[in-house]
Amino acid sequence: MFHLYGFFTQNTLKTLYVLEEVGADFEFHFVNLGKGEHKSDEFKGKTPMAKVPVLEHNGEHLFESGAICRYVANVMDSPLYPADKMQRAQVDQWMDFFSCHLGRWFNELFFEDVIKTKYDMGEPDEVRRQEAVKNANAQLRTLDEQLEGSQWLANNALSIADLFAFAYVEQYRIVDFSIDDYKNVNAWVERIESLESVANARARAAK
Ligand SMILES: N[C@@H](CCC(=O)N[C@@H](CS)C(=O)NCC(=O)O)C(=O)O
């Protein structure tokens, strides 16, 4: 059985979507970031980063959402992280694209538009917002092109890359950002939202 420690923002959601989609047996432990629970000595004993998500399996711990998604799919022998080396690298490529590029700009918008307001950290920085909007749009065009003629990001098959990426892109609804111009991205978002795994993870978050 896996144990996932998390809070319902994008990094934990990526791992929840994967745990649900591969049908893993897991228990979820809510770590209330708003109350600083991630800064407790108990939690810091599980991760050197004092951030969520953290996965516990067979008495060992893993941090970093991408590593957790890959590990879970590996342990479950899931085709969501294909064994073929090139196919696997294609999945890794799109996960890295999101970690280093497009996801980064969605995170920036989430910080400026949501976190700053929620935790009384001052007004959104318009210069940073505009830079994030410009770069997100440029990289959404890349994503839209990739999805032209393909339902999924890599190898024409649903993979952990889609679930990982979706957790960033779905934030467009809670930040001031539109994806209307990207028809393939919109269709991909709808496709992922229709998965039972995503509905299950969202139901857990809504409780
Ligand atoms: N690169 C890490 C990022 C983890 C991260 O930033 N988690 C946030 C929540 S989404 C967190 O725990 N923030 C609390 C803090 O930084 O104090 C991952 O992908 O897991």
The ligand as a Gaussian input file, in Angstrom:
#p B3LYP/6-31G(d) Opt

LIG

0 1
 N        8.978000      20.457000      -7.398000
 C        8.134000      20.025000      -6.313000
 C        7.343000      21.226000      -5.817000
 C        6.605000      20.931000      -4.531000
 C        5.902000      22.182000      -4.021000
 O        6.305000      23.320000      -4.324000
 N        4.846000      21.964000      -3.227000
 C        4.110000      23.065000      -2.661000
 C        2.609000      22.825000      -2.763000
 S        2.048000      22.743000      -4.450000
 C        4.462000      23.188000      -1.182000
 O        4.575000      22.190000      -0.482000
 N        4.591000      24.420000      -0.693000
 C        4.836000      24.679000       0.698000
 C        6.032000      25.569000       0.908000
 O        6.796000      25.801000      -0.050000
 O        6.205000      26.039000       2.036000
 C        7.198000      18.905000      -6.807000
 O        6.943000      18.830000      -8.018000
 O        6.759000      18.070000      -5.992000

